[in-house]
Amino acid sequence: MKSLSSFLIASVDRAIAEIRQGGAVLIKDDGDVPLAVLSAEILSPKALSGLSAQAERPLMLALTARRAETLGLDAAQVRTRTVLLSIANPVSLEMLAWIVDPLAAKPEPASLSGIQISSVPTGSAADAAIALLKLARLLPAALVAPMPAKTRGPRVQADSIARYQAEQARTLARVAEARVPLKDAENARIIAFRPADGGTEHLAIVVGEPDIAKPVLIRLHSECFTGDLLGSLRCDCGDQLRGAIAEIRQAGSGILLYLAQEGRGIGLVNKLRAYQLQDGGLDTMDANLQLGFDDDERIYQPAAKMLSLLGVRQVRLMTNNPLKIEALSKSGIVVVERVPHVFPSNDHNASYLAAKASKGGHLF
């Protein structure tokens, strides 16, 4: 028999799959009626007309307050992380694209006059809609409408979406491991961890034989396809990955956790969008905000769970990011020392590193 946790994760997995295919998902909170949700990024005319025909009230657009602020809308007055925008009917797909995507071609005239903005309580269905789109690695903007209580379709509870990432982390289990000699550490093995829903694996690269009775030298490394694999000069990720493995080997032993959190948690596609915005003059933090994300969307419960499964309770953490220390500490891992992990900048990533220091609080 499936546990309550398994049902929770499975319901959100189904919702993610549906929303990524352009379908509508019904999200239910403590209210009487479900909220139908469509991704504004991949909205089709057919899906739009279908939702408009079924909705009991005019359609609205759910956005992050950060994205609304970048559009010049007064989101600060509502003081919530998600806002609702009234939109004119019939809905213009071109205008929606301009509101949602900072890289979309602007319609003429590009005016937002007359749009009303309202607050969305944390934990509500509309707030959960934005969280669902982030989980689906889509732009965090949703066309929403209250529906009749008996409306049929994929359903998910708002609370399930809010708890999804923590529940996934809680269900991580070791599923495979093998000895993998590395260029900078021949005595290494890789251990794979998978959540109960069969979702994306996180990896632990174990170098040598760490003594878990003592603080273990570790590095939390978020995957970076462009930096780790292609050697991109736009970031310092490749240097940090290979440098950490070499430093752990020199220390005798340690663990690098390779976390599936591309682009500080926004995914590869959105990271490429952020790069395009950076080419237009924004820094790495502001580019994320323009897209509607926080400057860092990562969570570290998976890392804490992996360390726990490895029997590690105390660590010497290789990082420049104080948030990682705070996150591990909150999850019960004792950080006895921060080990600086700094590499020289180049002409392509100097401004990126400067923004991480000035706005992200990184210690270089």
C-alpha positions in Angstrom: 0.0 0.0 0.0 1.3 3.4 -0.9 2.1 5.9 1.9 0.5 9.3 2.2 3.9 10.7 1.1 3.9 8.6 -2.0 0.5 9.8 -3.0 1.5 13.4 -2.4 4.6 13.1 -4.6 2.7 11.2 -7.3 0.0 13.8 -7.5 2.5 16.6 -8.0 4.4 14.5 -10.5 1.3 14.1 -12.6 0.5 17.8 -12.4 4.1 18.7 -13.5 3.8 16.3 -16.5 0.4 17.8 -17.5 1.4 21.4 -17.2 4.6 20.8 -19.2 2.5 19.4 -22.0 0.3 22.5 -22.1 -2.6 21.0 -20.3 -4.7 22.4 -17.5 -4.3 21.3 -13.9 -6.9 21.9 -11.1 -5.3 23.1 -7.9 -7.4 22.9 -4.7 -6.7 24.9 -1.5 -9.0 25.4 1.5 -11.6 27.2 -0.6 -14.7 25.7 -2.1 -13.8 25.6 -5.7 -10.7 24.4 -7.6 -8.5 26.8 -9.6 -7.7 25.8 -13.2 -4.1 26.6 -14.2 -2.4 26.8 -17.5 1.2 27.7 -18.2 1.3 31.1 -19.8 4.6 30.3 -21.4 3.3 27.5 -23.6 -0.3 28.6 -23.8 -2.0 27.4 -27.0 -5.1 29.1 -28.6 -7.0 25.8 -28.2 -6.2 25.6 -24.4 -7.0 29.2 -24.0 -10.5 29.0 -25.6 -11.2 25.8 -23.7 -10.4 27.4 -20.3 -12.4 30.6 -21.2 -15.5 28.5 -22.1 -15.4 26.6 -18.8 -14.5 29.4 -16.4 -17.2 30.9 -14.2 -15.3 34.2 -13.9 -12.9 36.2 -16.1 -9.4 34.7 -16.5 -6.6 36.2 -14.5 -2.8 36.0 -14.7 -0.8 34.8 -11.7 2.8 36.2 -11.6 5.5 36.5 -9.1 5.7 39.8 -7.4 9.3 40.1 -8.6 8.2 39.8 -12.3 5.4 42.3 -11.7 7.8 44.8 -10.3 10.1 44.6 -13.3 7.1 45.5 -15.5 6.6 48.7 -13.5 3.5 47.4 -11.7 3.1 48.4 -8.1 3.6 44.9 -6.6 5.3 46.2 -3.5 1.9 47.4 -2.1 0.5 43.9 -1.9 3.5 42.4 0.0 3.0 38.9 -1.2 5.3 36.7 -3.3 2.5 36.0 -5.8 0.1 38.5 -7.4 -2.9 38.3 -9.7 -3.4 40.6 -12.7 -6.7 41.3 -14.3 -6.5 41.0 -18.0 -8.7 42.2 -20.8 -11.0 39.8 -22.5 -10.6 38.4 -25.1 -7.1 37.6 -23.9 -4.3 38.6 -26.4 -1.7 35.9 -26.6 0.8 38.5 -27.8 0.2 40.7 -24.8 0.4 37.8 -22.4 3.8 36.8 -23.9 5.1 40.3 -23.4 4.0 40.3 -19.7 5.4 36.8 -19.0 8.6 36.7 -21.0 11.2 39.5 -20.9 12.6 38.1 -24.2 9.4 38.1 -26.1 8.8 40.4 -29.0 6.9 43.4 -27.8 3.4 44.2 -29.3 2.6 47.6 -30.5 1.5 49.5 -28.4 3.1 47.7 -25.4 0.9 49.2 -22.7 -0.1 47.8 -19.3 -2.5 50.6 -18.5 -5.7 49.5 -16.8 -4.4 46.3 -15.4 -5.4 45.8 -11.8 -3.1 44.0 -9.4 -4.1 42.1 -6.3 -2.4 40.1 -3.6 -2.4 36.3 -3.4 -2.1 34.7 0.1 0.8 32.3 0.7 -0.4 28.7 0.4 -3.4 29.6 -1.8 -4.1 27.8 -5.1 -2.8 30.7 -7.2 0.4 30.8 -5.1 0.8 27.0 -5.5 0.3 27.5 -9.3 3.5 29.6 -9.4 5.3 27.0 -7.3 4.1 24.2 -9.7 5.5 26.1 -12.7 8.8 26.5 -11.1 8.9 22.8 -10.3 8.1 22.2 -14.0 11.1 24.5 -15.0 8.7 26.8 -16.9 8.4 30.5 -16.6 6.5 31.3 -13.3 3.4 32.7 -14.8 0.0 31.1 -15.0 -3.4 31.8 -16.6 -5.9 30.9 -13.9 -9.7 30.8 -13.4 -12.0 29.4 -10.6 -13.9 26.4 -11.9 -17.1 24.6 -10.9 -16.5 22.3 -7.9 -17.3 19.2 -10.0 -15.0 20.0 -12.9 -13.0 17.0 -14.1 -9.3 16.9 -14.8 -5.9 16.3 -13.1 -6.1 17.6 -9.5 -3.6 18.4 -6.9 -3.7 20.0 -3.5 -1.9 23.3 -3.0 -0.4 21.9 0.2 1.0 19.0 -1.7 2.9 21.3 -4.1 4.3 23.2 -1.1 5.6 20.1 0.5 6.8 18.3 -2.6 10.5 19.1 -2.6 10.9 18.4 1.1 9.0 15.1 0.7 11.2 14.1 -2.3 14.3 14.8 -0.3 13.0 12.8 2.7 12.4 9.8 0.4 15.9 9.8 -1.1 17.6 6.4 -1.0 20.9 4.9 -2.2 20.2 3.0 -5.4 23.6 2.3 -7.0 27.3 2.8 -6.6 30.5 2.0 -8.4 34.3 2.7 -8.3 35.0 5.4 -10.8 38.7 6.5 -11.0 38.9 10.2 -11.8 41.6 12.3 -13.4 42.2 14.2 -10.2 41.2 11.4 -7.7 41.8 7.8 -8.8 40.5 6.4 -5.5 36.9 7.6 -6.0 33.4 6.1 -6.2 30.1 7.5 -7.2 26.9 6.8 -5.2 23.5 7.6 -6.7 20.5 8.7 -4.7 16.9 8.6 -6.1 13.6 9.9 -4.6 10.7 7.5 -4.2 8.9 8.8 -7.3 11.8 7.7 -9.5 12.7 11.3 -10.1 16.0 12.9 -10.9 19.0 11.4 -9.1 21.6 13.3 -7.0 25.1 12.0 -6.8 27.8 11.7 -4.1 31.4 11.5 -5.3 33.3 9.9 -2.4 37.1 10.3 -2.6 39.2 8.0 -0.4 37.7 6.6 2.8 36.3 9.5 4.9 36.3 9.0 8.6 32.7 9.8 9.5 33.6 9.9 13.2 35.4 13.2 12.4 34.3 16.3 10.5 34.3 15.3 6.8 35.6 17.7 4.1 32.7 18.2 1.7 31.5 20.3 -1.2 27.9 20.9 -2.3 28.0 21.4 -6.1 25.0 22.2 -8.1 25.1 20.8 -11.6 26.1 23.1 -14.4 26.0 21.7 -17.9 27.7 24.6 -19.5 30.4 25.0 -16.9 31.0 21.4 -15.8 30.8 19.7 -19.2 31.5 22.3 -21.8 34.0 24.4 -19.8 32.0 27.6 -20.1 33.9 30.7 -19.1 30.7 32.6 -18.0 30.8 31.0 -14.6 33.4 29.4 -12.2 31.4 26.1 -11.9 33.9 23.9 -13.8 36.8 25.3 -11.9 35.0 24.7 -8.6 34.0 21.1 -9.5 37.4 20.0 -10.6 39.2 22.1 -8.0 37.1 20.6 -5.2 37.8 17.0 -6.3 41.6 17.8 -6.5 41.5 19.5 -3.1 39.6 16.6 -1.5 42.2 14.2 -2.8 45.0 16.3 -1.5 43.3 16.3 1.9 43.2 12.5 1.9 39.4 12.0 1.7 36.0 13.7 1.4 32.8 13.9 -0.4 31.4 16.1 -3.2 27.6 16.1 -3.5 26.6 16.7 -7.1 23.1 18.1 -6.9 20.5 18.3 -9.7 19.9 22.0 -9.4 20.9 23.5 -12.7 21.0 27.3 -12.9 20.7 27.9 -9.2 17.5 25.9 -9.3 15.7 27.4 -12.4 16.8 24.8 -14.9 18.9 24.9 -18.1 16.4 26.5 -20.4 15.8 29.3 -18.0 19.5 29.7 -17.3 20.1 30.2 -21.1 17.3 32.9 -21.0 19.1 34.5 -18.1 22.3 34.5 -20.1 20.6 36.3 -22.9 19.3 38.9 -20.5 22.9 39.3 -19.1 24.1 39.9 -22.6 21.7 42.8 -22.7 23.3 44.3 -19.6 21.7 42.7 -16.5 23.8 40.9 -13.9 23.2 37.2 -12.9 20.9 38.1 -10.0 18.7 40.7 -11.8 18.4 38.4 -14.8 16.7 35.8 -12.6 14.4 38.4 -11.2 13.4 39.6 -14.7 12.3 36.1 -15.5 10.2 36.0 -12.3 12.4 33.7 -10.2 14.2 34.5 -7.0 17.9 35.1 -7.4 18.5 31.6 -6.0 15.8 28.9 -6.1 17.9 26.0 -4.6 17.1 24.0 -1.6 19.5 21.9 0.4 17.3 19.2 2.1 18.6 16.7 -0.5 22.2 17.4 0.5 21.4 17.0 4.2 19.5 13.7 3.5 22.4 12.3 1.4 24.9 13.2 4.1 22.7 11.5 6.7 22.4 8.3 4.6 26.2 8.4 4.3 26.5 8.6 8.1 28.0 12.1 8.0 27.0 14.4 10.9 29.8 16.9 11.0 31.4 18.6 8.0 34.1 21.0 6.9 32.2 22.7 4.1 34.1 24.0 1.0 32.0 27.0 0.0 31.9 30.8 -0.5 28.1 30.9 0.1 27.0 31.5 3.7 23.5 30.3 2.8 24.8 26.7 2.3 26.2 26.8 5.9 22.8 28.1 7.2 20.8 25.5 5.2 22.9 22.5 6.3 22.8 23.7 10.0 19.0 24.0 9.9 18.8 20.4 8.6 20.9 19.0 11.5 24.3 18.8 9.9 27.0 20.5 12.0 29.3 22.8 10.0 32.5 23.0 12.1 34.4 25.0 9.5 34.0 26.9 6.3 36.8 26.1 3.8 37.2 29.0 1.2 36.9 27.8 -2.4 38.0 30.6 -4.6 39.4 30.6 -8.2 40.7 33.4 -10.4 38.2 35.2 -12.6 38.5 35.7 -16.3 37.2 38.4 -18.8 33.9 36.5 -19.2 32.9 35.8 -15.5 34.4 38.8 -13.6 31.0 40.6 -13.5 29.2 37.4 -12.6 31.5 36.8 -9.6 31.2 40.5 -8.6 27.4 40.2 -8.6 27.5 37.0 -6.5 29.7 38.9 -3.9 27.8 42.2 -3.8 24.2 40.8 -4.1 24.5 37.2 -3.1 26.8 37.7 -0.1 29.4 35.2 -1.4 32.7 35.4 0.3 35.6 35.7 -2.2 
